[in-house]
């Protein structure tokens, strides 16, 4: 019988047993990762260098790009390495670090999306108070609170999960380290219930943020519909559309991955859905935000021109 103190490594779920498909996964992940790194890197450069984007939304978008980069860099490189080297192992400490940073960045992204919803609510429903409610100091405090809450949430879950004695083998049914799959290896009923309790607390926090987002958008839509001109309504709605799409993409992929019916669950489906919520949102977010934001598109164009001239 093994436990967490003697376990040296975990076995991750392989994408395929065929070498050709493993290499295909490697190149596919490499292409997606490079696209995500480039797109989010351009967003960071554009927001940092263009004074027109030194706004509350620009500041939060910069933070969101950091979380997207973190999500991609936490899990994808190890999956690429395993596919290229035809292995499935990850060290015990490597798994703990991956789990910590995964939940840190994914939590920070969700909290930042909630704050960005508040930004849109104030901009449309309370425009006269926008400068007061979302000044530079208030934005910095809200962003710091999001990162701090994500850090504490991730630290709590990581410490609780990896303090459990593990005696059900070391094979994880996932291509990266995730709490539910590690809990299946636990042989401590009390420790298992403790972590389930922590998960329920986090779920309540997540649900509270979701209710806030829904309530805010109800108020936003009511305010937009009261705008007399069609052009005004279109302009107001277009400022909210990128955030609404990003939130919908993030929530839908996470819900599909974690709350699907057990009757339709299978290793291949779980793997596909996990890739969907781990890779797709960080890759698409920069494109979604740049599609309907003329200032951001102009800043990106200037940034790419400056890179080409160097």
Secondary structure, 3 states (H helix, E strand, C coil): CCCCCCCCEEECCCCCCCHHHHHHHHHHHHHHHHHHHHHHHHHHHHHHHCHHHCCHHHHHHHHHHHHHHHHHHHHHHHHHHHHHHCCCEEEHHHHHHHHHHHHHHHHHHHHHHHHHHHHHHHHHHCHHHHHHHCCHHHHHHHHHHHHHHHHHHHHHHHHHHCCCCECCCCECCCCCCCHHHHHCCECCHHHHHHHHHHHHHHHHHHHHHHHHHHHHHHHHHHHHHCCCCHHHHHHHHHHHHHHHHHHHHHHHHHHHHHCCCHHHCCHHHHHHHHHHHHHHHHHHHHHHHHHCCHHHHHHHHHHHHHHHHC
